[in-house]
C-alpha cells in the first residue's frame, strides 16, 4: 500500500508537516504561557490563570503563518482613555494586531445589553490606541481553519505593505533616529539624537517633536530640572519588523 505524506503547511520557516507543526506549537505555547505567567501581576495574572483553550486554538490555526510565538503577548493589557483596563486574548506586537477568540454563547447568546455596549466600547478603545482588532469565532476556528488562516495571511500582507510604505516616506533624519533608538535598551535624550545626526540641538529637537507627533517615539520622565528622555514606540518597532 502506497504511503501518502500529510499535507504540508507553508509558513515563515519553510514547509512543515502537520504533525511536526503541532509538536512545535505545543512546545512553544507551553514555554510562552509559563514565561508570561511568571512575569504577570495583578489582574493580568488572573486572566492568564483562566481557561485559555480558545486562545490556544486560535494561535494553533495561525501558527503556520507567523512561524513562531515569540512575538505573542497573551492577555495583553491596555488602558482606555477613560482609564479602564481591558485585555486582548493575544497581541502580536510587530503587527499591532489584537486577536480575539469569541465563543458564541459567552459573546452573543447570553450577553446582556450592558455587556454588549461594553464590548463595542472595548473595540473602539483598541482602535483609538492604534491597534487593529481581528476577532474569530470558536466555530470558525474549529470548522473552517483554512479560511481563518487565509484571512490572517491577508491581514499580515496588508500590514507589511502599509508599514513598509510608511517607513520609506519618513524624512531621512527621522528614519536615522529610529534606527539608533531601536538598538538601545535604555531611553535616549536630545543630546544623543544630536550626536547621531551631527546636528545642533535645536534642529534635533524639531526632528524629535515630529516623531513624537507621529507617535513613533514616546517621551518619558522629565520635569523642571530634567529633560525628557525618549523611547521608541511599539508603532515604530512594527515599522522595522514588517519592512
Secondary structure, 3 states (H helix, E strand, C coil): CCCCCCCEEEECCEEEEHHHHHHHHHHHHHHHHHHHHHHCCHHHHHHHCCCCHHHHHHHHHHHHHHCCCCCEEEEEEEECCCCCEEEEEEEEHHHCEEEEEECHHHHHHCCCHHHHHHHHHHHHHHHHCCCEEEEEEHHHHHHCHHHHHHHHHHHHHHHHHHHHHHHHCCCHHHHHHHHHHHCCCCCECHHHHHHHHCCCHHHHHHHHHHHHHCCCEEEECCECCECCEEEECHHHHHHHHCC
